[in-house]
Amino acid sequence: MSKHIIKYDYRDGVKLAKHEIQTWCGHAPQFSDWLFQDAQHALFSIEQGSLQVPCKKCLTAVIKTAQEVK
């Protein structure tokens, strides 16, 4: 099963509750969900051949955002 990537987990310097965390694909995480802390964490996991696989929709959103940078 793929794992989602956190887009942000703080708002105005305050750590968000698990159900308020935003993922790159828009998934609303549950309390028990395992999540990648950020895109770098997910990419490092791929590079190292980890069994934890990032969500394809999350990866697509990260790549799309990176390509929009001018």
CNS distance restraints for C-alpha pairs under 8 A (distance, minus, plus):
assign (resid   1 and name CA) (resid  52 and name CA) 7.97 0.50 0.50
assign (resid   1 and name CA) (resid  53 and name CA) 7.18 0.50 0.50
assign (resid   2 and name CA) (resid  52 and name CA) 6.87 0.50 0.50
assign (resid   2 and name CA) (resid  53 and name CA) 4.89 0.50 0.50
assign (resid   2 and name CA) (resid  54 and name CA) 5.16 0.50 0.50
assign (resid   2 and name CA) (resid  55 and name CA) 4.76 0.50 0.50
assign (resid   2 and name CA) (resid  56 and name CA) 7.71 0.50 0.50
assign (resid   3 and name CA) (resid  34 and name CA) 6.54 0.50 0.50
assign (resid   3 and name CA) (resid  35 and name CA) 5.69 0.50 0.50
assign (resid   3 and name CA) (resid  36 and name CA) 6.79 0.50 0.50
assign (resid   3 and name CA) (resid  52 and name CA) 6.77 0.50 0.50
assign (resid   3 and name CA) (resid  53 and name CA) 5.95 0.50 0.50
assign (resid   3 and name CA) (resid  54 and name CA) 4.80 0.50 0.50
assign (resid   3 and name CA) (resid  55 and name CA) 5.22 0.50 0.50
assign (resid   4 and name CA) (resid  23 and name CA) 6.44 0.50 0.50
assign (resid   4 and name CA) (resid  24 and name CA) 7.50 0.50 0.50
assign (resid   4 and name CA) (resid  25 and name CA) 7.63 0.50 0.50
assign (resid   4 and name CA) (resid  27 and name CA) 7.55 0.50 0.50
assign (resid   4 and name CA) (resid  34 and name CA) 7.74 0.50 0.50
assign (resid   4 and name CA) (resid  35 and name CA) 5.29 0.50 0.50
assign (resid   4 and name CA) (resid  36 and name CA) 6.17 0.50 0.50
assign (resid   4 and name CA) (resid  54 and name CA) 5.86 0.50 0.50
assign (resid   4 and name CA) (resid  55 and name CA) 5.12 0.50 0.50
assign (resid   4 and name CA) (resid  58 and name CA) 6.34 0.50 0.50
assign (resid   5 and name CA) (resid  23 and name CA) 5.45 0.50 0.50
assign (resid   5 and name CA) (resid  24 and name CA) 6.00 0.50 0.50
assign (resid   5 and name CA) (resid  35 and name CA) 5.79 0.50 0.50
assign (resid   5 and name CA) (resid  36 and name CA) 4.65 0.50 0.50
assign (resid   5 and name CA) (resid  37 and name CA) 6.33 0.50 0.50
assign (resid   5 and name CA) (resid  38 and name CA) 5.65 0.50 0.50
assign (resid   5 and name CA) (resid  39 and name CA) 6.37 0.50 0.50
assign (resid   5 and name CA) (resid  42 and name CA) 7.00 0.50 0.50
assign (resid   5 and name CA) (resid  54 and name CA) 6.85 0.50 0.50
assign (resid   5 and name CA) (resid  55 and name CA) 7.24 0.50 0.50
assign (resid   5 and name CA) (resid  58 and name CA) 6.09 0.50 0.50
assign (resid   5 and name CA) (resid  59 and name CA) 7.92 0.50 0.50
assign (resid   6 and name CA) (resid  21 and name CA) 7.04 0.50 0.50
assign (resid   6 and name CA) (resid  22 and name CA) 6.00 0.50 0.50
assign (resid   6 and name CA) (resid  23 and name CA) 4.34 0.50 0.50
assign (resid   6 and name CA) (resid  24 and name CA) 6.29 0.50 0.50
assign (resid   6 and name CA) (resid  35 and name CA) 6.62 0.50 0.50
assign (resid   6 and name CA) (resid  36 and name CA) 6.09 0.50 0.50
assign (resid   6 and name CA) (resid  37 and name CA) 5.46 0.50 0.50
assign (resid   6 and name CA) (resid  38 and name CA) 5.23 0.50 0.50
assign (resid   6 and name CA) (resid  39 and name CA) 7.59 0.50 0.50
assign (resid   7 and name CA) (resid  21 and name CA) 7.81 0.50 0.50
assign (resid   7 and name CA) (resid  22 and name CA) 5.43 0.50 0.50
assign (resid   7 and name CA) (resid  23 and name CA) 4.73 0.50 0.50
assign (resid   7 and name CA) (resid  24 and name CA) 5.15 0.50 0.50
assign (resid   7 and name CA) (resid  38 and name CA) 6.44 0.50 0.50
assign (resid   7 and name CA) (resid  39 and name CA) 7.92 0.50 0.50
assign (resid   8 and name CA) (resid  21 and name CA) 6.38 0.50 0.50
assign (resid   8 and name CA) (resid  22 and name CA) 5.57 0.50 0.50
assign (resid   8 and name CA) (resid  23 and name CA) 7.05 0.50 0.50
assign (resid   8 and name CA) (resid  38 and name CA) 7.97 0.50 0.50
assign (resid   9 and name CA) (resid  15 and name CA) 5.97 0.50 0.50
assign (resid   9 and name CA) (resid  16 and name CA) 5.40 0.50 0.50
assign (resid   9 and name CA) (resid  20 and name CA) 7.67 0.50 0.50
assign (resid   9 and name CA) (resid  21 and name CA) 4.91 0.50 0.50
assign (resid   9 and name CA) (resid  22 and name CA) 6.53 0.50 0.50
assign (resid  10 and name CA) (resid  14 and name CA) 5.22 0.50 0.50
assign (resid  10 and name CA) (resid  15 and name CA) 4.35 0.50 0.50
assign (resid  10 and name CA) (resid  16 and name CA) 5.31 0.50 0.50
assign (resid  10 and name CA) (resid  21 and name CA) 7.79 0.50 0.50
assign (resid  11 and name CA) (resid  15 and name CA) 6.58 0.50 0.50
assign (resid  11 and name CA) (resid  16 and name CA) 6.70 0.50 0.50
assign (resid  16 and name CA) (resid  20 and name CA) 5.75 0.50 0.50
assign (resid  16 and name CA) (resid  21 and name CA) 6.01 0.50 0.50
assign (resid  17 and name CA) (resid  21 and name CA) 6.61 0.50 0.50
assign (resid  18 and name CA) (resid  29 and name CA) 6.61 0.50 0.50
assign (resid  18 and name CA) (resid  30 and name CA) 6.72 0.50 0.50
assign (resid  18 and name CA) (resid  31 and name CA) 5.83 0.50 0.50
assign (resid  19 and name CA) (resid  28 and name CA) 6.29 0.50 0.50
assign (resid  19 and name CA) (resid  29 and name CA) 5.71 0.50 0.50
assign (resid  19 and name CA) (resid  30 and name CA) 5.97 0.50 0.50
assign (resid  19 and name CA) (resid  31 and name CA) 6.87 0.50 0.50
assign (resid  20 and name CA) (resid  28 and name CA) 7.46 0.50 0.50
assign (resid  21 and name CA) (resid  28 and name CA) 7.26 0.50 0.50
assign (resid  21 and name CA) (resid  29 and name CA) 7.07 0.50 0.50
assign (resid  22 and name CA) (resid  26 and name CA) 6.46 0.50 0.50
assign (resid  22 and name CA) (resid  27 and name CA) 7.42 0.50 0.50
assign (resid  22 and name CA) (resid  28 and name CA) 7.01 0.50 0.50
assign (resid  23 and name CA) (resid  27 and name CA) 5.90 0.50 0.50
assign (resid  23 and name CA) (resid  28 and name CA) 7.25 0.50 0.50
assign (resid  23 and name CA) (resid  29 and name CA) 7.88 0.50 0.50
assign (resid  23 and name CA) (resid  58 and name CA) 7.22 0.50 0.50
assign (resid  24 and name CA) (resid  57 and name CA) 7.60 0.50 0.50
assign (resid  24 and name CA) (resid  58 and name CA) 4.72 0.50 0.50
assign (resid  24 and name CA) (resid  59 and name CA) 7.66 0.50 0.50
assign (resid  24 and name CA) (resid  61 and name CA) 5.95 0.50 0.50
assign (resid  24 and name CA) (resid  62 and name CA) 6.79 0.50 0.50
assign (resid  25 and name CA) (resid  57 and name CA) 5.41 0.50 0.50
assign (resid  25 and name CA) (resid  58 and name CA) 4.59 0.50 0.50
assign (resid  25 and name CA) (resid  61 and name CA) 6.45 0.50 0.50
assign (resid  29 and name CA) (resid  33 and name CA) 6.03 0.50 0.50
assign (resid  36 and name CA) (resid  41 and name CA) 6.03 0.50 0.50
assign (resid  36 and name CA) (resid  42 and name CA) 5.80 0.50 0.50
assign (resid  36 and name CA) (resid  54 and name CA) 7.53 0.50 0.50
assign (resid  37 and name CA) (resid  41 and name CA) 6.08 0.50 0.50
assign (resid  37 and name CA) (resid  42 and name CA) 7.73 0.50 0.50
assign (resid  38 and name CA) (resid  42 and name CA) 6.54 0.50 0.50
assign (resid  39 and name CA) (resid  43 and name CA) 6.16 0.50 0.50
assign (resid  39 and name CA) (resid  59 and name CA) 7.86 0.50 0.50
assign (resid  39 and name CA) (resid  62 and name CA) 7.16 0.50 0.50
assign (resid  40 and name CA) (resid  44 and name CA) 6.05 0.50 0.50
assign (resid  41 and name CA) (resid  45 and name CA) 6.21 0.50 0.50
assign (resid  42 and name CA) (resid  46 and name CA) 6.39 0.50 0.50
assign (resid  42 and name CA) (resid  53 and name CA) 7.81 0.50 0.50
assign (resid  42 and name CA) (resid  54 and name CA) 6.06 0.50 0.50
assign (resid  43 and name CA) (resid  47 and name CA) 6.17 0.50 0.50
assign (resid  44 and name CA) (resid  48 and name CA) 6.12 0.50 0.50
assign (resid  45 and name CA) (resid  49 and name CA) 6.23 0.50 0.50
assign (resid  45 and name CA) (resid  50 and name CA) 5.23 0.50 0.50
assign (resid  45 and name CA) (resid  52 and name CA) 7.08 0.50 0.50
assign (resid  45 and name CA) (resid  53 and name CA) 7.64 0.50 0.50
assign (resid  46 and name CA) (resid  50 and name CA) 6.10 0.50 0.50
assign (resid  46 and name CA) (resid  53 and name CA) 7.08 0.50 0.50
assign (resid  46 and name CA) (resid  54 and name CA) 7.96 0.50 0.50
assign (resid  54 and name CA) (resid  58 and name CA) 7.20 0.50 0.50
assign (resid  54 and name CA) (resid  59 and name CA) 6.93 0.50 0.50
assign (resid  55 and name CA) (resid  59 and name CA) 6.34 0.50 0.50
assign (resid  56 and name CA) (resid  60 and name CA) 6.06 0.50 0.50
assign (resid  57 and name CA) (resid  61 and name CA) 6.21 0.50 0.50
assign (resid  58 and name CA) (resid  62 and name CA) 6.28 0.50 0.50
assign (resid  59 and name CA) (resid  63 and name CA) 6.18 0.50 0.50
assign (resid  60 and name CA) (resid  64 and name CA) 6.03 0.50 0.50
assign (resid  61 and name CA) (resid  65 and name CA) 6.15 0.50 0.50
assign (resid  62 and name CA) (resid  66 and name CA) 6.21 0.50 0.50
assign (resid  63 and name CA) (resid  67 and name CA) 6.15 0.50 0.50
assign (resid  64 and name CA) (resid  68 and name CA) 6.46 0.50 0.50
assign (resid  65 and name CA) (resid  69 and name CA) 7.02 0.50 0.50
